Each structure stands twice: as C-alpha cells, then as structure tokens.
Amino acid sequence: MGSKSRERRQQAIKLALVILLTSTMCLTGALLAINASPRLSIRLLGLEHMGPLRDALPPEQAPLNLDGKPLDHVELQIPPCLATPLTLTAADVGLETTTVLIGDASLLGTTTYLLSVGEASLNKLVWERVFPEGRETNRYRNGQIDLRPGGLILYADVNLGLRRQRMGLLMRQEEGGLSLSPGGVILKGEVYAMPASRSLVRLLLPSGRQVQRALYALTVVGPLPGEARVEAVRFHDDRLEVMAQATYPAPAPPDTGWQPLEEGLELREIDVASGTARSGERLLIVRLDPRQLQIRVQYDPTNPKTISAWGERLDALLVVNGSYFAPEGERGYETIGMLISDGQRWGTPLRDYAGMLAVTSAGEVSVRWLRQRPYQPGEPLAQAMQSFPVLVTPGGVLGFPADADDGAPARRTAVAQDAEGNMLLMVAPRGALSLHELAVFLTESDLRIDAALNLDGGGSTGLWLRADTAQIRVDSFTSVPSVITVERR
C-alpha cells in the first residue's frame, strides 16, 4: 500500500509540473505575442477599438471665475496622501501670465478659493509631492498626467513582461459631479473601450482610484478662514481649475449694512453702545419704501396676542407691536392715544407732546410730531397710531433730552421716517437702552432720521418678519392688542 501511495503522489507532482510548465509557456507565448504584434496585443488584451482620441473628448468648458484678491499661497490638505498640509505658492502652479491663486472672504462666514494649475506644474506637484512612490514601480514607469478638456489621461510605460508599452487611461469628468470615471484605454492616440473586470488589461493598468480619492479629499485650509472643500473642477488642455468653498460660523459684524430682502424691503442690524449694559444693544431695523409696500394698523382689543401669534395669523411681511394699552374690564384692552385701523377710529387723541404714525387714504405715510402737525378731526386717515415720546423731532433734531429720562434701560420699539421718505421699524430686544440713549443714537447715526416715535416697549416689544430671503422672530413677552403690519401691495 505504501509503494502504490508513493507512485500516486509522484504522478500527481508530475501532472502539476506539466500544468505549470504548460501555463508558463502559454503566458510566455502570450507575452511574446503581445510584445511582437501590436494588433495581436490589442486582441489579447481584450480591447475594442472606439476611434481616435479627439472624438472621445468633450468640448472645452468655460473657465471658472471669482471676483477675489490674488494670494501668494494656499495650503492644501489631501488625506490620506499627505500627513500635513501642503503649501502651494503662485510660483508652483506654472501660469505666470495669469492670476492663479485667488481668494475671496468678502462675504462674512464664507470663503472661496480658485486655483489654476498648469499641466507641467500639476505633474511636478503630483509625482514629486503627493504621490512620489507612484511614478516608478515594477509595473509602471514615467507616469504622466495629460490634461484634456473635460478630463485627463494617466499615461505610463506599462510592464507587459518582456518590454514596456506606453499606455494611457482616459478619465472623464462625470456630468454634474466632481468624480472621474474611466472612459477608455489609450494606445497610440486611439481609444479602446475598457474590457471586462477580469481582463488582463484591468490588471495591468492603474484604476485611477488614487486620483479620485485625492480629488474628493482635497481641502484648502488657508490662509483665509474655514476649511474649503472642492465645489467645482474644470479640465482644460493647459491647466486644471479648482474652486473650493468653506462656510464657517462667524460673529455678526457690528453693522451689517443694509441687506435687501425683497423689492422695497431691507434689513440692518447695528450694535449700539449703552452706558448701563456692558454688552450693549443689537438694534434690528427694517427699512421699507411705502410706495411699494403697504402699512396698516391692526387692532383687536378683546383678543390680544403675542407678536408671533399675530404674525402667524396675518398674511404680512412684517409685524411689530403698537402703542401703549390699558385693561378695560370685560371689554378687554383700551388703546392709550388715538388709533385708526382701516378707517375705523378708537381711543382719545393725545396732546402735543406725543407723535403719530399716519397713513392717508391716498397712501401717503408720515411720522408726525403733534405739536408741529396736530391731528385734525375729519382728516382722511386710513391708518394711524399715536404714541410717545417723540425721540427725534422733524428735521432730525434730538427730541428726548437726558433730563427728561429716568435712565432705565428696557426693550424698545420705534417707528421712524428718513429724509428720503422711507419708513423704518425697529426693535431693541436686549433691553439695554434708555429712551435718551436710543434718541441720541437715532439722531447721530447715518440713518438720516427725519422723525422718530417711540412705541410700547418692555414685554410688549416684538418683531416678526417673513420675507423671501430672511425670517426673524423676536417675540413679545406679553400679548398685545395692536400691531403695525407691512404687506405687499
């Protein structure tokens, strides 16, 4: 039994050697054939001819543009290829005749970069600093990136066994995305379709995965704020363009300037210093053109609501609280001062120390000082609201001096008119300003206030805004029976 077993093992070994020798001879023959005949090599590699390279390339894309400032350097992070950020200077990108590194941080909370890198500089950057180990291997030599419109070609001298063949992998940018997908094999300027996944050429050629991973992982980490990720890529014959953008939490500026919200409506936020509060006040101001928008007074004495509840109920752009009110037993609340809503009048007119927001039946809007322009019974007012004190008298004169104020800070609401006739509705929600401090600010600011009237403050202060591009909720602490609304015409 032992002798027969040894014979069987010897026969199995001989058979294995024959199979191995046959396979080696076949592989050697295939390699010899591949190296000896280009046509045979194409057939054995499983390549199907698609046409000339020029027909496989998409048309040239429009270049990326950014209105920013030239930078002398940026820092690139490409994990896991680079352990530390790579500093890229303008001299590294190889396009001396154009601006190649641009940064824009003019919009608070957003940073945008545009990098434009020439082909020669891109190859130097990739093969010497990003993938230094990938250009020369046992399988590949002389790696090169050839930029083309809408993509690139990864060229290398590929080891086919007895000699090397210059071959390329065409990678085209996918529509609507940043990634690159293999688009064919390049041999002597001709494109061949990528064969099945288990073919020999799939084993011989690089997959391009490293390039895709580097493109996805690329982050610009300096010198502007935030870490910018790739948003757009353009491939051209002579350069690669990359646009990256970062958004980051940023402290609100002391003055936002006027931000347009929609036609006839603007928003501005301003820090106002206070002598009684260390943090100061953050004044929210909405400026509107009364020729494009409609101002109304709403009054519901038996069913007062918070400002947010008023806002949800009404189809309005803006809601702010109105003037003072007092409980009136079972009848709900009574407005202090005269109020007119859609032509219907309530309350008793105030004396000349007070002021009035008035809207005529013809749509003319004004903020009046009753001492200078008192209310006349019977005048055609569609909307009106009286209140006090007058913070700025007509002509931009300080209307509430320090000796008239007890100095107590509180939440504030005010309505004003500027020199151009625009209306301004504003709230000071932090409760850091006295009436005199608010009057001084309005008089000395660049708002060009002609007249300003204080409305109810404290727990009544509230502002509700729902525009096309912004929503603001500064809710009142208490329910109020009257509000001023701004509506689209």
Order of alpha helices (4+ residues) and beta strands (2+ residues): alpha-alpha-beta-alpha-beta-beta-beta-beta-beta-alpha-beta-beta-beta-beta-beta-alpha-alpha-beta-beta-beta-beta-beta-beta-beta-alpha-beta-beta-beta-beta-beta-beta-beta-beta-beta-beta-beta-beta-alpha-beta-beta-beta-beta
